[in-house]
Each structure stands twice: as C-alpha cells, then as structure tokens.
Amino acid sequence: QVQLSESGGGLVQAGGSLRLSCAASGRTESTYAMGWFRQAPGKEREFVSAISRSGRSTYYADSVKDRFTISRDNAKNMVYLQMNRLKPEDTAVYYCAARLTSRTRLVVSEEYDYWGQGTQVTVSS
C-alpha cells in the first residue's frame, strides 16, 4: 500500500505559475509509475501528465504540453507538476496517482491503483 498526498494548489492569475507536489508514503521501497489527473466541476476526470518509474519517460495531454512539466525525486518519494502560463481552463482539482508497474505510458485513470485526495487549482482571468 502507498499513500499519496498532494500540495501546492491555490489561486493564481492567468499567465501565472504553480508547482504541485505529491508525497508518497507507505510501501515506497518499490518505485511506482506516477500520474497527474484533474477534474473540473461537472466534467470527467482527465489525464494531465505521467512519468515512468525512472523518470526518463514523460507524457502530457495536448492541452498542457509545453506549459506543464512533470518530474520526480525517487530519493524523496516525491513527484512534481510545474504549471506555467496557466489558463482559466486549467481550473480543477488535481490528483496524483500511482501504480506499481514497469509500464511507462499510463494515461487512463483506471490504470492507476492509488490516488491522493486532490488539491484545488483556481486560475482567474
């Protein structure tokens, strides 16, 4: 079992930046493939970004490509999502997810086993 806890959300003006963090605890001796998803009010949860266990492979939704950067620090059991040039349409609750797997491209929420509680990101226009 692994527990995930997100932080770093908040209110920011359009064009601004935020850095989300996801801390993993519990059985972290095995490195997990990690992902970020988001859910806006009245909408389905959608894929944002994913990173392989090693960190060498990263994936992004088209809507955030070239604006968001995912990274990880396995020594600290942390995953980050740097969000730049934020837009009002990025407003959502952002969730961190994990799966113990050697697969690298996990872009569907059903592929993940563990989820954090979410952190709210609000981008004002």
C-alpha positions in Angstrom: 0.0 0.0 0.0 1.1 3.5 -0.7 -0.5 6.8 0.4 -0.4 9.9 -1.7 -0.7 13.5 -0.6 -0.9 16.5 -2.9 0.0 20.1 -2.1 0.8 23.3 -3.8 -2.6 24.2 -5.2 -4.1 27.7 -4.9 -5.5 30.7 -6.6 -3.4 32.3 -9.4 -4.0 34.8 -12.2 -4.0 33.7 -15.8 -0.4 33.5 -17.0 1.0 32.7 -13.6 2.6 29.5 -12.3 2.1 26.9 -9.6 4.1 23.9 -8.6 2.2 20.9 -7.3 3.8 18.3 -5.2 2.8 14.7 -4.4 4.4 13.0 -1.5 4.3 9.2 -1.4 4.4 7.3 1.9 3.9 3.7 3.0 5.4 1.0 0.8 7.6 3.2 -1.2 10.5 0.8 -1.5 9.1 -0.1 -4.8 9.0 2.7 -7.3 5.7 3.5 -8.9 4.7 4.9 -12.2 3.0 8.2 -11.4 0.5 10.4 -13.0 -1.5 13.6 -12.6 -5.1 14.0 -13.4 -7.6 16.8 -13.0 -11.3 17.2 -12.6 -13.2 20.4 -13.2 -16.8 20.8 -11.9 -19.3 18.9 -14.0 -16.6 17.3 -16.0 -14.9 13.9 -16.2 -11.5 13.3 -14.6 -8.9 13.8 -17.3 -5.3 12.9 -17.8 -2.7 15.6 -17.4 0.7 14.0 -17.3 2.5 10.8 -16.4 6.1 9.8 -15.6 7.8 6.4 -15.6 9.4 4.8 -12.6 12.8 6.0 -13.6 11.6 9.4 -14.7 13.1 9.0 -18.1 9.7 8.8 -19.9 7.1 11.6 -19.6 3.7 12.1 -21.2 1.4 15.1 -21.4 -2.1 15.8 -22.5 -2.1 18.1 -25.6 -3.9 20.8 -23.6 -0.9 21.2 -21.2 2.0 20.3 -23.4 4.8 22.9 -23.4 3.2 24.6 -20.4 3.4 21.8 -17.7 6.4 19.7 -16.7 6.3 16.6 -14.6 9.3 15.4 -12.6 10.1 13.1 -9.7 12.7 12.7 -7.0 12.7 9.0 -6.1 15.1 9.5 -3.1 12.5 11.8 -1.6 9.4 9.8 -2.8 8.1 13.0 -4.5 6.5 13.8 -7.8 6.1 17.4 -9.0 4.0 19.2 -11.6 5.3 22.5 -12.6 2.5 24.5 -14.3 3.4 27.6 -16.2 1.3 30.0 -18.3 -1.8 28.9 -16.5 -5.2 29.5 -18.1 -8.7 29.7 -16.6 -9.5 26.4 -18.2 -6.8 24.7 -16.1 -9.0 25.3 -13.0 -9.7 21.9 -11.5 -8.9 19.7 -8.6 -5.6 18.0 -9.4 -5.0 14.4 -8.3 -1.8 12.4 -8.0 -2.0 8.7 -8.9 0.4 5.8 -8.6 0.7 2.2 -9.9 3.3 -0.4 -9.2 4.3 -1.3 -12.8 7.1 -1.3 -15.3 4.8 0.2 -17.9 5.6 3.7 -18.8 2.6 5.2 -20.6 -0.3 5.2 -18.2 -2.8 7.8 -19.4 -6.1 6.4 -18.3 -7.3 6.8 -14.7 -8.4 3.2 -14.5 -4.8 2.1 -14.9 -3.9 3.5 -11.5 -4.3 1.8 -8.2 -3.6 4.6 -5.7 -4.9 8.2 -5.5 -4.4 11.3 -3.4 -7.1 13.4 -2.0 -6.6 16.2 -4.6 -5.6 19.8 -4.4 -7.6 22.7 -5.8 -6.1 24.9 -8.6 -8.0 28.0 -9.5 -6.9 30.3 -12.3 -8.6 33.7 -12.5 -9.0 35.6 -15.8 
